[in-house]
């Protein structure tokens, strides 16, 4: 299956919280690098999926499950 690369920009979580990164990992974002820039959460994904649309849809569900609010999607 091909690897789909994109990023999700989100907000709504405190990056200083002890469980900040763990929340994303436990929610299924183990294929993303999580950072915090300019007051926003940046999740850079390399997700295995048949299409970019299916990869983005599942990643949005995972980021939301972590407790963040998805603001927009970016691509590389």
PQR file with spaces between the fields and no chain letter, atoms N, CA, C, O and H, PARSE charges and radii, in Angstrom:
ATOM       1  N    UNK     1       0.848   -1.171    0.000 -0.4000 1.5000
ATOM       2  CA   UNK     1       0.000    0.000    0.000 -0.0000 2.0000
ATOM       3  C    UNK     1       0.899    1.241    0.000  0.5500 1.7000
ATOM       4  O    UNK     1       1.928    1.254    0.676 -0.5500 1.4000
ATOM       5  N    UNK     2       0.523    2.282   -0.748 -0.4000 1.5000
ATOM       6  CA   UNK     2       1.369    3.470   -0.812 -0.0000 2.0000
ATOM       7  C    UNK     2       1.333    4.299    0.475  0.5500 1.7000
ATOM       8  O    UNK     2       0.384    4.233    1.256 -0.5500 1.4000
ATOM       9  H    UNK     2      -0.313    2.271   -1.297  0.4000 1.0000
ATOM      10  N    UNK     3       2.391    5.074    0.665 -0.4000 1.5000
ATOM      11  CA   UNK     3       2.493    5.987    1.795 -0.0000 2.0000
ATOM      12  C    UNK     3       1.984    7.356    1.348  0.5500 1.7000
ATOM      13  O    UNK     3       2.427    7.896    0.335 -0.5500 1.4000
ATOM      14  H    UNK     3       3.162    5.127    0.031  0.4000 1.0000
ATOM      15  N    UNK     4       1.055    7.904    2.113 -0.4000 1.5000
ATOM      16  CA   UNK     4       0.484    9.227    1.834 -0.0000 2.0000
ATOM      17  C    UNK     4       1.070   10.221    2.831  0.5500 1.7000
ATOM      18  O    UNK     4       1.042    9.980    4.038 -0.5500 1.4000
ATOM      19  H    UNK     4       0.694    7.465    2.936  0.4000 1.0000
ATOM      20  N    UNK     5       1.596   11.328    2.335 -0.4000 1.5000
ATOM      21  CA   UNK     5       2.208   12.324    3.216 -0.0000 2.0000
ATOM      22  C    UNK     5       1.404   13.615    3.190  0.5500 1.7000
ATOM      23  O    UNK     5       1.048   14.119    2.125 -0.5500 1.4000
ATOM      24  H    UNK     5       1.619   11.524    1.354  0.4000 1.0000
ATOM      25  N    UNK     6       1.121   14.147    4.387 -0.4000 1.5000
ATOM      26  CA   UNK     6       0.337   15.373    4.544 -0.0000 2.0000
ATOM      27  C    UNK     6       0.473   15.823    5.990  0.5500 1.7000
ATOM      28  O    UNK     6       1.018   15.097    6.822 -0.5500 1.4000
ATOM      29  H    UNK     6       1.410   13.738    5.252  0.4000 1.0000
ATOM      30  N    UNK     7      -0.011   16.994    6.284 -0.4000 1.5000
ATOM      31  CA   UNK     7      -0.003   17.450    7.670 -0.0000 2.0000
ATOM      32  C    UNK     7      -1.379   17.942    8.069  0.5500 1.7000
ATOM      33  O    UNK     7      -2.174   18.384    7.239 -0.5500 1.4000
ATOM      34  H    UNK     7      -0.454   17.584    5.608  0.4000 1.0000
ATOM      35  N    UNK     8      -1.631   17.856    9.339 -0.4000 1.5000
ATOM      36  CA   UNK     8      -2.867   18.373    9.913 -0.0000 2.0000
ATOM      37  C    UNK     8      -2.471   19.468   10.895  0.5500 1.7000
ATOM      38  O    UNK     8      -1.613   19.267   11.754 -0.5500 1.4000
ATOM      39  H    UNK     8      -0.985   17.497   10.014  0.4000 1.0000
ATOM      40  N    UNK     9      -3.100   20.616   10.760 -0.4000 1.5000
ATOM      41  CA   UNK     9      -2.894   21.720   11.684 -0.0000 2.0000
ATOM      42  C    UNK     9      -4.109   21.732   12.600  0.5500 1.7000
ATOM      43  O    UNK     9      -5.252   21.732   12.143 -0.5500 1.4000
ATOM      44  H    UNK     9      -3.798   20.780   10.062  0.4000 1.0000
ATOM      45  N    UNK    10      -3.841   21.741   13.895 -0.4000 1.5000
ATOM      46  CA   UNK    10      -4.918   21.614   14.876 -0.0000 2.0000
ATOM      47  C    UNK    10      -4.653   22.523   16.074  0.5500 1.7000
ATOM      48  O    UNK    10      -3.609   23.168   16.170 -0.5500 1.4000
ATOM      49  H    UNK    10      -2.912   21.741   14.267  0.4000 1.0000
ATOM      50  N    UNK    11      -5.614   22.553   16.973 -0.4000 1.5000
ATOM      51  CA   UNK    11      -5.494   23.335   18.208 -0.0000 2.0000
ATOM      52  C    UNK    11      -6.302   22.631   19.297  0.5500 1.7000
ATOM      53  O    UNK    11      -6.870   21.561   19.082 -0.5500 1.4000
ATOM      54  H    UNK    11      -6.462   22.029   16.895  0.4000 1.0000
ATOM      55  N    UNK    12      -6.336   23.264   20.472 -0.4000 1.5000
ATOM      56  CA   UNK    12      -7.220   22.767   21.520 -0.0000 2.0000
ATOM      57  C    UNK    12      -6.574   21.940   22.609  0.5500 1.7000
ATOM      58  O    UNK    12      -7.249   21.539   23.558 -0.5500 1.4000
ATOM      59  H    UNK    12      -5.874   24.134   20.646  0.4000 1.0000
ATOM      60  N    UNK    13      -5.272   21.670   22.498 -0.4000 1.5000
ATOM      61  CA   UNK    13      -4.590   20.913   23.546 -0.0000 2.0000
ATOM      62  C    UNK    13      -3.393   21.705   24.056  0.5500 1.7000
ATOM      63  O    UNK    13      -2.774   22.463   23.309 -0.5500 1.4000
ATOM      64  H    UNK    13      -4.723   21.996   21.727  0.4000 1.0000
ATOM      65  N    UNK    14      -3.077   21.527   25.315 -0.4000 1.5000
ATOM      66  CA   UNK    14      -1.937   22.199   25.935 -0.0000 2.0000
ATOM      67  C    UNK    14      -0.663   21.409   25.642  0.5500 1.7000
ATOM      68  O    UNK    14      -0.539   20.264   26.077 -0.5500 1.4000
ATOM      69  H    UNK    14      -3.579   20.911   25.923  0.4000 1.0000
ATOM      70  N    UNK    15       0.289   22.001   24.910 -0.4000 1.5000
ATOM      71  CA   UNK    15       1.516   21.267   24.579 -0.0000 2.0000
ATOM      72  C    UNK    15       2.415   21.011   25.789  0.5500 1.7000
ATOM      73  O    UNK    15       3.337   20.199   25.712 -0.5500 1.4000
ATOM      74  H    UNK    15       0.189   22.931   24.557  0.4000 1.0000
ATOM      75  N    UNK    16       2.154   21.693   26.899 -0.4000 1.5000
ATOM      76  CA   UNK    16       2.938   21.476   28.114 -0.0000 2.0000
ATOM      77  C    UNK    16       2.366   20.377   29.003  0.5500 1.7000
ATOM      78  O    UNK    16       2.962   20.029   30.022 -0.5500 1.4000
ATOM      79  H    UNK    16       1.405   22.353   26.961  0.4000 1.0000
ATOM      80  N    UNK    17       1.220   19.835   28.625 -0.4000 1.5000
ATOM      81  CA   UNK    17       0.606   18.758   29.407 -0.0000 2.0000
ATOM      82  C    UNK    17       1.493   17.517   29.355  0.5500 1.7000
ATOM      83  O    UNK    17       2.115   17.228   28.333 -0.5500 1.4000
ATOM      84  H    UNK    17       0.736   20.118   27.797  0.4000 1.0000
ATOM      85  N    UNK    18       1.542   16.797   30.453 -0.4000 1.5000
ATOM      86  CA   UNK    18       2.388   15.600   30.538 -0.0000 2.0000
ATOM      87  C    UNK    18       2.027   14.554   29.500  0.5500 1.7000
ATOM      88  O    UNK    18       2.895   13.813   29.039 -0.5500 1.4000
ATOM      89  H    UNK    18       1.037   17.032   31.284  0.4000 1.0000
ATOM      90  N    UNK    19       0.772   14.485   29.130 -0.4000 1.5000
ATOM      91  CA   UNK    19       0.314   13.439   28.209 -0.0000 2.0000
ATOM      92  C    UNK    19       0.126   13.943   26.771  0.5500 1.7000
ATOM      93  O    UNK    19      -0.521   13.266   25.972 -0.5500 1.4000
ATOM      94  H    UNK    19       0.067   15.087   29.503  0.4000 1.0000
ATOM      95  N    UNK    20       0.672   15.105   26.427 -0.4000 1.5000
ATOM      96  CA   UNK    20       0.446   15.705   25.113 -0.0000 2.0000
ATOM      97  C    UNK    20       0.776   14.737   23.979  0.5500 1.7000
ATOM      98  O    UNK    20      -0.091   14.446   23.155 -0.5500 1.4000
ATOM      99  H    UNK    20       1.197   15.655   27.076  0.4000 1.0000
ATOM     100  N    UNK    21       1.993   14.239   23.919 -0.4000 1.5000
ATOM     101  CA   UNK    21       2.386   13.341   22.824 -0.0000 2.0000
ATOM     102  C    UNK    21       1.722   11.974   22.951  0.5500 1.7000
ATOM     103  O    UNK    21       1.354   11.369   21.945 -0.5500 1.4000
ATOM     104  H    UNK    21       2.697   14.476   24.588  0.4000 1.0000
ATOM     105  N    UNK    22       1.569   11.490   24.161 -0.4000 1.5000
ATOM     106  CA   UNK    22       0.960   10.181   24.393 -0.0000 2.0000
ATOM     107  C    UNK    22      -0.486   10.147   23.902  0.5500 1.7000
ATOM     108  O    UNK    22      -0.939    9.126   23.385 -0.5500 1.4000
ATOM     109  H    UNK    22       1.868   11.982   24.979  0.4000 1.0000
ATOM     110  N    UNK    23      -1.205   11.245   24.060 -0.4000 1.5000
ATOM     111  CA   UNK    23      -2.601   11.301   23.591 -0.0000 2.0000
ATOM     112  C    UNK    23      -2.688   10.996   22.098  0.5500 1.7000
ATOM     113  O    UNK    23      -3.576   10.266   21.658 -0.5500 1.4000
ATOM     114  H    UNK    23      -0.837   12.074   24.481  0.4000 1.0000
ATOM     115  N    UNK    24      -1.757   11.561   21.319 -0.4000 1.5000
ATOM     116  CA   UNK    24      -1.768   11.332   19.877 -0.0000 2.0000
ATOM     117  C    UNK    24      -1.378    9.889   19.548  0.5500 1.7000
ATOM     118  O    UNK    24      -2.007    9.252   18.703 -0.5500 1.4000
ATOM     119  H    UNK    24      -1.036   12.155   21.676  0.4000 1.0000
ATOM     120  N    UNK    25      -0.365    9.387   20.202 -0.4000 1.5000
ATOM     121  CA   UNK    25       0.071    8.010   19.959 -0.0000 2.0000
ATOM     122  C    UNK    25      -1.058    7.036   20.277  0.5500 1.7000
ATOM     123  O    UNK    25      -1.365    6.147   19.483 -0.5500 1.4000
ATOM     124  H    UNK    25       0.145    9.904   20.888  0.4000 1.0000
ATOM     125  N    UNK    26      -1.666    7.209   21.430 -0.4000 1.5000
ATOM     126  CA   UNK    26      -2.744    6.308   21.852 -0.0000 2.0000
ATOM     127  C    UNK    26      -3.981    6.416   20.952  0.5500 1.7000
ATOM     128  O    UNK    26      -4.762    5.468   20.860 -0.5500 1.4000
ATOM     129  H    UNK    26      -1.417    7.931   22.075  0.4000 1.0000
ATOM     130  N    UNK    27      -4.162    7.556   20.294 -0.4000 1.5000
ATOM     131  CA   UNK    27      -5.318    7.763   19.418 -0.0000 2.0000
ATOM     132  C    UNK    27      -5.084    7.227   18.009  0.5500 1.7000
ATOM     133  O    UNK    27      -5.980    7.292   17.168 -0.5500 1.4000
ATOM     134  H    UNK    27      -3.528    8.326   20.369  0.4000 1.0000
ATOM     135  N    UNK    28      -3.881    6.696   17.741 -0.4000 1.5000
ATOM     136  CA   UNK    28      -3.617    6.115   16.429 -0.0000 2.0000
ATOM     137  C    UNK    28      -2.704    6.942   15.543  0.5500 1.7000
ATOM     138  O    UNK    28      -2.542    6.631   14.362 -0.5500 1.4000
ATOM     139  H    UNK    28      -3.153    6.643   18.425  0.4000 1.0000
ATOM     140  N    UNK    29      -2.105    7.989   16.091 -0.4000 1.5000
ATOM     141  CA   UNK    29      -1.223    8.859   15.308 -0.0000 2.0000
ATOM     142  C    UNK    29       0.250    8.446   15.446  0.5500 1.7000
ATOM     143  O    UNK    29       1.141    9.296   15.451 -0.5500 1.4000
ATOM     144  H    UNK    29      -2.236    8.241   17.049  0.4000 1.0000
ATOM     145  N    UNK    30       0.491    7.150   15.555 -0.4000 1.5000
ATOM     146  CA   UNK    30       1.866    6.671   15.707 -0.0000 2.0000
ATOM     147  C    UNK    30       2.664    6.794   14.412  0.5500 1.7000
ATOM     148  O    UNK    30       3.862    6.508   14.396 -0.5500 1.4000
ATOM     149  H    UNK    30      -0.232    6.460   15.550  0.4000 1.0000
ATOM     150  N    UNK    31       2.021    7.213   13.334 -0.4000 1.5000
ATOM     151  CA   UNK    31       2.694    7.435   12.057 -0.0000 2.0000
ATOM     152  C    UNK    31       2.853    8.928   11.764  0.5500 1.7000
ATOM     153  O    UNK    31       3.030    9.330   10.614 -0.5500 1.4000
ATOM     154  H    UNK    31       1.048    7.445   13.346  0.4000 1.0000
ATOM     155  N    UNK    32       2.787    9.744   12.821 -0.4000 1.5000
ATOM     156  CA   UNK    32       2.913   11.191   12.669 -0.0000 2.0000
ATOM     157  C    UNK    32       3.988   11.733   13.602  0.5500 1.7000
ATOM     158  O    UNK    32       4.232   11.190   14.679 -0.5500 1.4000
ATOM     159  H    UNK    32       2.643    9.418   13.755  0.4000 1.0000
ATOM     160  N    UNK    33       4.619   12.807   13.166 -0.4000 1.5000
ATOM     161  CA   UNK    33       5.514   13.571   14.020 -0.0000 2.0000
ATOM     162  C    UNK    33       4.713   14.771   14.501  0.5500 1.7000
ATOM     163  O    UNK    33       4.177   15.537   13.700 -0.5500 1.4000
ATOM     164  H    UNK    33       4.420   13.247   12.290  0.4000 1.0000
ATOM     165  N    UNK    34       4.639   14.925   15.817 -0.4000 1.5000
ATOM     166  CA   UNK    34       3.828   15.981   16.412 -0.0000 2.0000
ATOM     167  C    UNK    34       4.744   17.102   16.893  0.5500 1.7000
ATOM     168  O    UNK    34       5.736   16.859   17.580 -0.5500 1.4000
ATOM     169  H    UNK    34       5.075   14.303   16.468  0.4000 1.0000
ATOM     170  N    UNK    35       4.397   18.331   16.522 -0.4000 1.5000
ATOM     171  CA   UNK    35       5.136   19.496   17.001 -0.0000 2.0000
ATOM     172  C    UNK    35       4.149   20.609   17.320  0.5500 1.7000
ATOM     173  O    UNK    35       2.957   20.502   17.030 -0.5500 1.4000
ATOM     174  H    UNK    35       3.591   18.529   15.964  0.4000 1.0000
ATOM     175  N    UNK    36       4.653   21.666   17.913 -0.4000 1.5000
ATOM     176  CA   UNK    36       3.825   22.811   18.274 -0.0000 2.0000
ATOM     177  C    UNK    36       4.538   24.048   17.770  0.5500 1.7000
ATOM     178  O    UNK    36       5.654   24.345   18.198 -0.5500 1.4000
ATOM     179  H    UNK    36       5.621   21.753   18.148  0.4000 1.0000
ATOM     180  N    UNK    37       3.896   24.773   16.858 -0.4000 1.5000
ATOM     181  CA   UNK    37       4.508   25.952   16.250 -0.0000 2.0000
ATOM     182  C    UNK    37       3.475   27.058   16.109  0.5500 1.7000
ATOM     183  O    UNK    37       2.346   26.805   15.688 -0.5500 1.4000
ATOM     184  H    UNK    37       2.989   24.532   16.511  0.4000 1.0000
ATOM     185  N    UNK    38       3.849   28.268   16.454 -0.4000 1.5000
ATOM     186  CA   UNK    38       2.962   29.412   16.269 -0.0000 2.0000
ATOM     187  C    UNK    38       1.609   29.254   16.929  0.5500 1.7000
ATOM     188  O    UNK    38       0.607   29.752   16.415 -0.5500 1.4000
ATOM     189  H    UNK    38       4.765   28.474   16.796  0.4000 1.0000
ATOM     190  N    UNK    39       1.564   28.571   18.056 -0.4000 1.5000
ATOM     191  CA   UNK    39       0.306   28.376   18.765 -0.0000 2.0000
ATOM     192  C    UNK    39      -0.574   27.276   18.203  0.5500 1.7000
ATOM     193  O    UNK    39      -1.716   27.119   18.637 -0.5500 1.4000
ATOM     194  H    UNK    39       2.378   28.167   18.473  0.4000 1.0000
ATOM     195  N    UNK    40      -0.069   26.513   17.249 -0.4000 1.5000
ATOM     196  CA   UNK    40      -0.838   25.434   16.625 -0.0000 2.0000
ATOM     197  C    UNK    40      -0.103   24.102   16.744  0.5500 1.7000
ATOM     198  O    UNK    40       1.124   24.046   16.815 -0.5500 1.4000
ATOM     199  H    UNK    40       0.858   26.640   16.897  0.4000 1.0000
ATOM     200  N    UNK    41      -0.885   23.049   16.763 -0.4000 1.5000
ATOM     201  CA   UNK    41      -0.351   21.689   16.746 -0.0000 2.0000
ATOM     202  C    UNK    41      -0.150   21.311   15.278  0.5500 1.7000
ATOM     203  O    UNK    41      -1.054   21.480   14.459 -0.5500 1.4000
ATOM     204  H    UNK    41      -1.882   23.094   16.706  0.4000 1.0000
ATOM     205  N    UNK    42       1.028   20.804   14.955 -0.4000 1.5000
ATOM     206  CA   UNK    42       1.324   20.349   13.600 -0.0000 2.0000
ATOM     207  C    UNK    42       1.580   18.845   13.675  0.5500 1.7000
ATOM     208  O    UNK    42       2.491   18.393   14.368 -0.5500 1.4000
ATOM     209  H    UNK    42       1.762   20.666   15.620  0.4000 1.0000
ATOM     210  N    UNK    43       0.769   18.084   12.958 -0.4000 1.5000
ATOM     211  CA   UNK    43       0.948   16.628   12.889 -0.0000 2.0000
ATOM     212  C    UNK    43       1.335   16.278   11.456  0.5500 1.7000
ATOM     213  O    UNK    43       0.505   16.326   10.548 -0.5500 1.4000
ATOM     214  H    UNK    43       0.029   18.451   12.395  0.4000 1.0000
ATOM     215  N    UNK    44       2.605   15.925   11.263 -0.4000 1.5000
ATOM     216  CA   UNK    44       3.106   15.536    9.943 -0.0000 2.0000
ATOM     217  C    UNK    44       2.966   14.024    9.799  0.5500 1.7000
ATOM     218  O    UNK    44       3.640   13.257   10.488 -0.5500 1.4000
ATOM     219  H    UNK    44       3.280   15.886   12.000  0.4000 1.0000
ATOM     220  N    UNK    45       2.094   13.612    8.904 -0.4000 1.5000
ATOM     221  CA   UNK    45       1.777   12.195    8.723 -0.0000 2.0000
ATOM     222  C    UNK    45       2.496   11.585    7.532  0.5500 1.7000
ATOM     223  O    UNK    45       2.685   12.230    6.501 -0.5500 1.4000
ATOM     224  H    UNK    45       1.547   14.234    8.344  0.4000 1.0000
ATOM     225  N    UNK    46       2.887   10.343    7.692 -0.4000 1.5000
ATOM     226  CA   UNK    46       3.301    9.440    6.615 -0.0000 2.0000
ATOM     227  C    UNK    46       2.454    8.196    6.830  0.5500 1.7000
ATOM     228  O    UNK    46       2.869    7.259    7.513 -0.5500 1.4000
ATOM     229  H    UNK    46       2.733    9.819    8.529  0.4000 1.0000
ATOM     230  N    UNK    47       1.278    8.194    6.246 -0.4000 1.5000
ATOM     231  CA   UNK    47       0.269    7.166    6.534 -0.0000 2.0000
ATOM     232  C    UNK    47       0.104    6.226    5.356  0.5500 1.7000
ATOM     233  O    UNK    47      -0.058    6.658    4.214 -0.5500 1.4000
ATOM     234  H    UNK    47       0.941    8.955    5.691  0.4000 1.0000
ATOM     235  N    UNK    48       0.147    4.943    5.647 -0.4000 1.5000
ATOM     236  CA   UNK    48      -0.083    3.916    4.634 -0.0000 2.0000
ATOM     237  C    UNK    48      -1.584    3.817    4.383  0.5500 1.7000
ATOM     238  O    UNK    48      -2.360    3.533    5.296 -0.5500 1.4000
ATOM     239  H    UNK    48       0.279    4.592    6.574  0.4000 1.0000
ATOM     240  N    UNK    49      -1.981    4.055    3.141 -0.4000 1.5000
ATOM     241  CA   UNK    49      -3.405    4.019    2.788 -0.0000 2.0000
ATOM     242  C    UNK    49      -3.533    3.927    1.273  0.5500 1.7000
ATOM     243  O    UNK    49      -2.617    4.321    0.551 -0.5500 1.4000
ATOM     244  H    UNK    49      -1.351    4.285    2.400  0.4000 1.0000
ATOM     245  N    UNK    50      -4.664    3.408    0.782 -0.4000 1.5000
ATOM     246  CA   UNK    50      -4.842    3.263   -0.662 -0.0000 2.0000
ATOM     247  C    UNK    50      -4.965    4.594   -1.398  0.5500 1.7000
ATOM     248  O    UNK    50      -4.651    4.677   -2.586 -0.5500 1.4000
ATOM     249  H    UNK    50      -5.408    3.088    1.368  0.4000 1.0000
ATOM     250  N    UNK    51      -5.421    5.640   -0.698 -0.4000 1.5000
ATOM     251  CA   UNK    51      -5.566    6.950   -1.338 -0.0000 2.0000
ATOM     252  C    UNK    51      -5.276    8.039   -0.310  0.5500 1.7000
ATOM     253  O    UNK    51      -5.337    7.810    0.898 -0.5500 1.4000
ATOM     254  H    UNK    51      -5.676    5.573    0.267  0.4000 1.0000
ATOM     255  N    UNK    52      -4.960    9.229   -0.820 -0.4000 1.5000
ATOM     256  CA   UNK    52      -4.718   10.358    0.086 -0.0000 2.0000
ATOM     257  C    UNK    52      -5.997   10.695    0.845  0.5500 1.7000
ATOM     258  O    UNK    52      -5.946   11.020    2.032 -0.5500 1.4000
ATOM     259  H    UNK    52      -4.911    9.415   -1.801  0.4000 1.0000
ATOM     260  N    UNK    53      -7.139   10.620    0.175 -0.4000 1.5000
ATOM     261  CA   UNK    53      -8.414   10.937    0.833 -0.0000 2.0000
ATOM     262  C    UNK    53      -8.682   10.007    2.022  0.5500 1.7000
ATOM     263  O    UNK    53      -9.102   10.463    3.085 -0.5500 1.4000
ATOM     264  H    UNK    53      -7.181   10.356   -0.789  0.4000 1.0000
ATOM     265  N    UNK    54      -8.443    8.722    1.843 -0.4000 1.5000
ATOM     266  CA   UNK    54      -8.693    7.791    2.954 -0.0000 2.0000
ATOM     267  C    UNK    54      -7.681    7.992    4.076  0.5500 1.7000
ATOM     268  O    UNK    54      -8.022    7.843    5.249 -0.5500 1.4000
ATOM     269  H    UNK    54      -8.102    8.352    0.979  0.4000 1.0000
ATOM     270  N    UNK    55      -6.452    8.327    3.731 -0.4000 1.5000
ATOM     271  CA   UNK    55      -5.435    8.591    4.750 -0.0000 2.0000
ATOM     272  C    UNK    55      -5.803    9.824    5.567  0.5500 1.7000
ATOM     273  O    UNK    55      -5.710    9.811    6.795 -0.5500 1.4000
ATOM     274  H    UNK    55      -6.176    8.449    2.777  0.4000 1.0000
ATOM     275  N    UNK    56      -6.220   10.884    4.887 -0.4000 1.5000
ATOM     276  CA   UNK    56      -6.589   12.119    5.579 -0.0000 2.0000
ATOM     277  C    UNK    56      -7.829   11.911    6.445  0.5500 1.7000
ATOM     278  O    UNK    56      -7.882   12.394    7.576 -0.5500 1.4000
ATOM     279  H    UNK    56      -6.296   10.894    3.890  0.4000 1.0000
ATOM     280  N    UNK    57      -8.814   11.204    5.930 -0.4000 1.5000
ATOM     281  CA   UNK    57     -10.038   10.951    6.697 -0.0000 2.0000
ATOM     282  C    UNK    57      -9.731   10.203    7.994  0.5500 1.7000
ATOM     283  O    UNK    57     -10.231   10.572    9.057 -0.5500 1.4000
ATOM     284  H    UNK    57      -8.771   10.811    5.011  0.4000 1.0000
ATOM     285  N    UNK    58      -8.920    9.166    7.909 -0.4000 1.5000
ATOM     286  CA   UNK    58      -8.598    8.406    9.116 -0.0000 2.0000
ATOM     287  C    UNK    58      -7.723    9.210   10.072  0.5500 1.7000
ATOM     288  O    UNK    58      -7.857    9.080   11.289 -0.5500 1.4000
ATOM     289  H    UNK    58      -8.515    8.867    7.045  0.4000 1.0000
ATOM     290  N    UNK    59      -6.833   10.036    9.537 -0.4000 1.5000
ATOM     291  CA   UNK    59      -5.989   10.868   10.397 -0.0000 2.0000
ATOM     292  C    UNK    59      -6.806   11.932   11.124  0.5500 1.7000
ATOM     293  O    UNK    59      -6.557   12.210   12.297 -0.5500 1.4000
ATOM     294  H    UNK    59      -6.725   10.142    8.548  0.4000 1.0000
ATOM     295  N    UNK    60      -7.776   12.524   10.439 -0.4000 1.5000
ATOM     296  CA   UNK    60      -8.659   13.495   11.094 -0.0000 2.0000
ATOM     297  C    UNK    60      -9.395   12.834   12.254  0.5500 1.7000
ATOM     298  O    UNK    60      -9.512   13.421   13.330 -0.5500 1.4000
ATOM     299  H    UNK    60      -7.978   12.298    9.486  0.4000 1.0000
ATOM     300  N    UNK    61      -9.887   11.628   12.046 -0.4000 1.5000
ATOM     301  CA   UNK    61     -10.559   10.897   13.123 -0.0000 2.0000
ATOM     302  C    UNK    61      -9.617   10.666   14.296  0.5500 1.7000
ATOM     303  O    UNK    61     -10.016   10.813   15.451 -0.5500 1.4000
ATOM     304  H    UNK    61      -9.792   11.151   11.172  0.4000 1.0000
ATOM     305  N    UNK    62      -8.367   10.304   14.008 -0.4000 1.5000
ATOM     306  CA   UNK    62      -7.393   10.028   15.068 -0.0000 2.0000
ATOM     307  C    UNK    62      -7.018   11.297   15.839  0.5500 1.7000
ATOM     308  O    UNK    62      -6.946   11.278   17.068 -0.5500 1.4000
ATOM     309  H    UNK    62      -8.042   10.185   13.070  0.4000 1.0000
ATOM     310  N    UNK    63      -6.779   12.393   15.122 -0.4000 1.5000
ATOM     311  CA   UNK    63      -6.418   13.660   15.779 -0.0000 2.0000
ATOM     312  C    UNK    63      -7.580   14.137   16.650  0.5500 1.7000
ATOM     313  O    UNK    63      -7.367   14.631   17.757 -0.5500 1.4000
ATOM     314  H    UNK    63      -6.838   12.408   14.124  0.4000 1.0000
ATOM     315  N    UNK    64      -8.781   13.991   16.160 -0.4000 1.5000
ATOM     316  CA   UNK    64      -9.967   14.366   16.935 -0.0000 2.0000
ATOM     317  C    UNK    64     -10.097   13.474   18.170  0.5500 1.7000
ATOM     318  O    UNK    64     -10.438   13.953   19.251 -0.5500 1.4000
ATOM     319  H    UNK    64      -8.954   13.589   15.261  0.4000 1.0000
ATOM     320  N    UNK    65      -9.828   12.185   18.010 -0.4000 1.5000
ATOM     321  CA   UNK    65      -9.877   11.253   19.137 -0.0000 2.0000
ATOM     322  C    UNK    65      -8.860   11.642   20.212  0.5500 1.7000
ATOM     323  O    UNK    65      -9.088   11.399   21.397 -0.5500 1.4000
ATOM     324  H    UNK    65      -9.551   11.795   17.131  0.4000 1.0000
ATOM     325  N    UNK    66      -7.751   12.238   19.807 -0.4000 1.5000
ATOM     326  CA   UNK    66      -6.734   12.687   20.763 -0.0000 2.0000
ATOM     327  C    UNK    66      -7.205   13.914   21.545  0.5500 1.7000
ATOM     328  O    UNK    66      -6.605   14.276   22.557 -0.5500 1.4000
ATOM     329  H    UNK    66      -7.566   12.435   18.844  0.4000 1.0000
ATOM     330  N    UNK    67      -8.280   14.553   21.074 -0.4000 1.5000
ATOM     331  CA   UNK    67      -8.827   15.709   21.774 -0.0000 2.0000
ATOM     332  C    UNK    67      -8.539   17.037   21.110  0.5500 1.7000
ATOM     333  O    UNK    67      -8.909   18.083   21.643 -0.5500 1.4000
ATOM     334  H    UNK    67      -8.767   14.259   20.252  0.4000 1.0000
ATOM     335  N    UNK    68      -7.886   17.022   19.958 -0.4000 1.5000
ATOM     336  CA   UNK    68      -7.551   18.263   19.258 -0.0000 2.0000
ATOM     337  C    UNK    68      -8.662   18.656   18.291  0.5500 1.7000
ATOM     338  O    UNK    68      -9.503   17.837   17.920 -0.5500 1.4000
ATOM     339  H    UNK    68      -7.585   16.172   19.525  0.4000 1.0000
ATOM     340  N    UNK    69      -8.650   19.906   17.898 -0.4000 1.5000
ATOM     341  CA   UNK    69      -9.604   20.451   16.935 -0.0000 2.0000
ATOM     342  C    UNK    69      -8.866   20.667   15.619  0.5500 1.7000
ATOM     343  O    UNK    69      -7.934   21.470   15.555 -0.5500 1.4000
ATOM     344  H    UNK    69      -7.967   20.572   18.199  0.4000 1.0000
ATOM     345  N    UNK    70      -9.269   19.967   14.585 -0.4000 1.5000
ATOM     346  CA   UNK    70      -8.620   20.077   13.277 -0.0000 2.0000
ATOM     347  C    UNK    70      -9.009   21.404   12.646  0.5500 1.7000
ATOM     348  O    UNK    70     -10.192   21.724   12.529 -0.5500 1.4000
ATOM     349  H    UNK    70     -10.025   19.314   14.637  0.4000 1.0000
ATOM     350  N    UNK    71      -8.008   22.170   12.241 -0.4000 1.5000
ATOM     351  CA   UNK    71      -8.245   23.468   11.600 -0.0000 2.0000
ATOM     352  C    UNK    71      -8.086   23.409   10.098  0.5500 1.7000
ATOM     353  O    UNK    71      -8.880   23.996    9.364 -0.5500 1.4000
ATOM     354  H    UNK    71      -7.047   21.910   12.336  0.4000 1.0000
ATOM     355  N    UNK    72      -7.071   22.711    9.637 -0.4000 1.5000
ATOM     356  CA   UNK    72      -6.877   22.595    8.201 -0.0000 2.0000
ATOM     357  C    UNK    72      -5.897   21.462    7.886  0.5500 1.7000
ATOM     358  O    UNK    72      -5.217   20.935    8.766 -0.5500 1.4000
ATOM     359  H    UNK    72      -6.426   22.234   10.234  0.4000 1.0000
ATOM     360  N    UNK    73      -5.848   21.108    6.595 -0.4000 1.5000
ATOM     361  CA   UNK    73      -4.967   20.061    6.092 -0.0000 2.0000
ATOM     362  C    UNK    73      -3.959   20.716    5.154  0.5500 1.7000
ATOM     363  O    UNK    73      -4.306   21.603    4.374 -0.5500 1.4000
ATOM     364  H    UNK    73      -6.400   21.537    5.880  0.4000 1.0000
ATOM     365  N    UNK    74      -2.721   20.273    5.240 -0.4000 1.5000
ATOM     366  CA   UNK    74      -1.682   20.750    4.337 -0.0000 2.0000
ATOM     367  C    UNK    74      -1.030   19.564    3.653  0.5500 1.7000
ATOM     368  O    UNK    74      -1.162   18.432    4.117 -0.5500 1.4000
ATOM     369  H    UNK    74      -2.440   19.553    5.874  0.4000 1.0000
ATOM     370  N    UNK    75      -0.340   19.803    2.574 -0.4000 1.5000
ATOM     371  CA   UNK    75       0.374   18.716    1.901 -0.0000 2.0000
ATOM     372  C    UNK    75       1.803   19.147    1.639  0.5500 1.7000
ATOM     373  O    UNK    75       2.129   20.334    1.657 -0.5500 1.4000
ATOM     374  H    UNK    75      -0.233   20.723    2.197  0.4000 1.0000
ATOM     375  N    UNK    76       2.634   18.174    1.401 -0.4000 1.5000
ATOM     376  CA   UNK    76       4.061   18.450    1.143 -0.0000 2.0000
ATOM     377  C    UNK    76       4.264   18.636   -0.331  0.5500 1.7000
ATOM     378  O    UNK    76       5.386   18.878   -0.774 -0.5500 1.4000
ATOM     379  H    UNK    76       2.370   17.210    1.387  0.4000 1.0000
